[in-house]
Amino acid sequence: MDLQLFNTLSRRKERFVPLRPGHVGIYTCGPTVYGPAHIGNLRSYIFPDILKKTLRRLGYQVRHVINITDVGHLTSNEDTGEDKMERAARQSARSAWDIAAEFTRRYLADLARLNVEPPDVMPRATDHIAEQIAHIRTLEAKGFTYRTEDGIYFDTTHFERYGRMARLHAGGLQEGSRVEMGTKRHKTDFALWKFSPPDVKRQMEWDSPWGRGFPGWHIECSAMSMKYLGDEFDIHTGGSDHIPVHHTNEIAQSEAATGRPFVHYWLHGEHLVLGEDERMGKSEGNLVLLDDLVAQGYEPLSFRYLALNNHYRKYLQFSWQALKAADTALMGLRRLLAETGLPAPESPPPAEREASAPGWRLLAELADDLNTPKALATLWTVLRDGAMPAADKVALAAAADAVLSLNLFDASRLDAAREVPPEIQALAQARWNARGARDFAEADRLRDEIRKAGYVVRDGKDGFEVVKA
Ligand SMILES: [Zn+2]
């Protein structure tokens, strides 16, 4: 079976051919660990997880790298802002190292709750300063860099193919867009190494051949991906917002250093968009976190279902209503499986090889640029098919779950979710009334009381619902 992937380089679906038969290297741009990951960030790690698990079902051995950006990511895309880590440290009176450790831990915990498998390698930028310096020295020796008063920059006019993937026209960029120039010569040039400002004591800084300072954001991804996957590797993933700057610069500095193609397939996930109604229930400013979903009584995997029910290259409009629908659907699949009365298989069956089998169809849908909405639809059709033997349904669901990872055989919530005692219902009704009378203090008090009893109230536009926490 062929795997087809939409490659941003060509803007088409292409048949996947690995560099080394049977093996695949994948690099995914990881989080900048100055704060919590919101659900939009988290969505961009779900599709590489599906990719990795689909590749495995197709018989490949996969090596997956996700980096941790713990230095050098500035608040502006133009090399003039403040380092996000140093800013977070200044604002919270904690050390940047502390903050990085905490948000790396929280990121990994979020991935685990979403059944996203941890990467095989998770390099931190601060652990790879020597590799980044070595890469910059190579670029310097080949004449791609210049020095200004505040750093070492990559001269994009020396790299002929600059901006090809993003379809940037350097001429147009020079004329049109407003770019903070700082000390650089051309609008698209970018910092490889920044000097520590003379008047500020940075927490994270290192000596280099050019002076004390810290690496730019882009160089870490080239240095670390090449270290763990080789100078030329198969697949690189990230959010679509990375196309015009971050990934464009990764390609330039990597290919300028080696003279060879850097990555064969670039896969980009589209954004998650928040509707107006979704401003409620946010614990961190303008962000919705996985914790906010859990506080509303949702299982993290309901968010995974929502993400999978939308193709990764399409915008995902997040709403509480959509999440609730996803939660109901997930419960529906689990109920259909529970009703077979059969236990979950100990391990998923091997991938089916006959084109007529439903398992083959489902895998073919995943192999068609990770079409998870179609795979879910197939799963529904099969589980509802009255003519299909229960054992076949269970086998297919186990095969599907090896990739979708929705805990389809988990029946723990099926009964518990239904039973809410009448006294809790009464408290929830009283809270709804207090809210209607704009007595928010009383409404909050009742919400706490309900929560202490082990239940959660979810508000909708025209009513509420109580579920077990
Ligand atoms: Zn990156």
Boltz pocket constraint, residues with backbone or C-beta under 6 A from the ligand:
constraints:
  - pocket:
      binder: B
      contacts: [[A, 28], [A, 29], [A, 30], [A, 217], [A, 218], [A, 221], [A, 246]]
      max_distance: 6.0
